[in-house]
Amino acid sequence: MIGLYHSVKCLPHYLKKDKVIIRLGFQSSVEIDMDNIKSVKKAKESEFGVKIPKSTYYSLLKIDTPDFELLLKEPTMMRSSYSNNKYIDTVIFRADEADKMIEEIKYFINR
């Protein structure tokens, strides 16, 4: 548990040229082409006991509150260290500098 917590701190989300990389430590990650992002919006707080759809990548610890939701045009492969790779069409995440990251994503998709 401590290893997962430290990997979340040491492996942050980031932007790379025309891609967004969203990770949950060493546990899972998704690499999204900026052209594949349909929209960005403020994420709703998750309700206790409500199941997350299988096509959604929930990239945060259950004790955190999500910041943003990315809706994708085409499903993208989410990679997991537990070999539960799957195609997702929504990404919910939290970021340290969320406003800055979202501004850059919106700038790219609106150009």
C-alpha positions in Angstrom: 0.0 0.0 0.0 2.8 2.4 0.8 4.6 1.5 -2.5 1.4 2.4 -4.4 1.1 5.7 -2.6 4.7 6.6 -3.3 4.4 5.6 -7.0 1.4 7.9 -7.4 3.5 10.8 -6.1 6.6 9.9 -8.3 4.7 9.1 -11.5 2.5 12.2 -12.2 0.3 12.9 -15.2 2.0 15.0 -18.0 1.7 16.4 -21.4 4.1 15.3 -24.2 3.9 17.1 -27.5 0.4 16.1 -28.8 -0.4 13.5 -26.1 -1.7 13.4 -22.5 -0.4 10.7 -20.2 -2.6 9.9 -17.2 -1.3 7.5 -14.7 -2.2 5.9 -11.4 1.3 5.2 -10.1 2.8 1.9 -11.3 -0.7 0.4 -11.3 -2.1 1.7 -14.6 -1.8 4.4 -17.3 -3.3 5.7 -20.6 -1.7 7.7 -23.4 -4.3 9.8 -25.2 -3.8 11.7 -28.5 -4.9 15.3 -28.1 -6.9 14.9 -31.3 -8.9 12.1 -29.6 -10.3 14.4 -26.8 -13.9 15.3 -27.4 -14.3 17.5 -24.3 -13.0 18.4 -20.9 -15.3 19.1 -18.0 -15.3 19.3 -14.2 -15.8 15.8 -12.8 -18.7 15.0 -10.4 -17.8 13.8 -7.0 -18.1 10.0 -6.8 -20.8 8.7 -4.6 -20.1 5.9 -2.2 -21.3 2.6 -3.5 -21.9 3.8 -7.1 -20.1 1.5 -9.6 -17.8 3.1 -12.1 -18.6 2.1 -15.7 -16.1 -0.4 -17.2 -15.3 2.1 -20.1 -14.1 4.7 -17.5 -10.6 5.0 -16.3 -10.8 6.3 -12.7 -7.2 7.5 -12.2 -7.1 8.4 -8.6 -7.2 6.8 -5.2 -10.8 6.2 -3.9 -10.1 8.6 -1.0 -9.4 11.6 -3.4 -11.9 13.9 -5.1 -11.7 14.0 -8.9 -10.9 17.2 -10.7 -11.7 16.6 -14.4 -13.3 14.3 -16.8 -12.0 13.8 -20.4 -14.4 12.4 -22.9 -12.8 10.7 -25.9 -13.9 10.5 -29.5 -12.6 7.0 -29.9 -11.9 4.3 -27.3 -8.2 4.1 -26.2 -6.3 1.3 -24.5 -5.7 1.7 -20.8 -2.7 -0.4 -19.7 -2.6 -2.0 -16.3 0.2 -3.8 -14.5 -2.3 -6.5 -13.5 -2.9 -7.4 -17.1 -6.5 -5.9 -17.0 -5.9 -3.9 -20.1 -9.1 -2.5 -21.5 -10.5 0.1 -23.9 -11.9 3.2 -22.2 -13.8 6.3 -23.5 -13.8 8.4 -20.4 -10.9 9.4 -18.1 -11.5 10.8 -14.6 -8.5 12.2 -12.8 -7.0 14.5 -10.3 -3.9 16.6 -10.9 -1.6 18.8 -8.8 -1.7 21.7 -11.2 -5.1 20.8 -12.7 -6.0 24.3 -14.0 -2.7 24.7 -15.9 -3.0 21.2 -17.4 -6.6 21.7 -18.4 -5.8 25.1 -20.0 -3.1 23.4 -22.1 -5.4 20.6 -23.2 -8.3 23.0 -24.0 -5.9 25.2 -26.0 -4.8 22.3 -28.1 -8.2 20.8 -28.8 -9.7 24.3 -29.6 -7.1 25.3 -32.1 
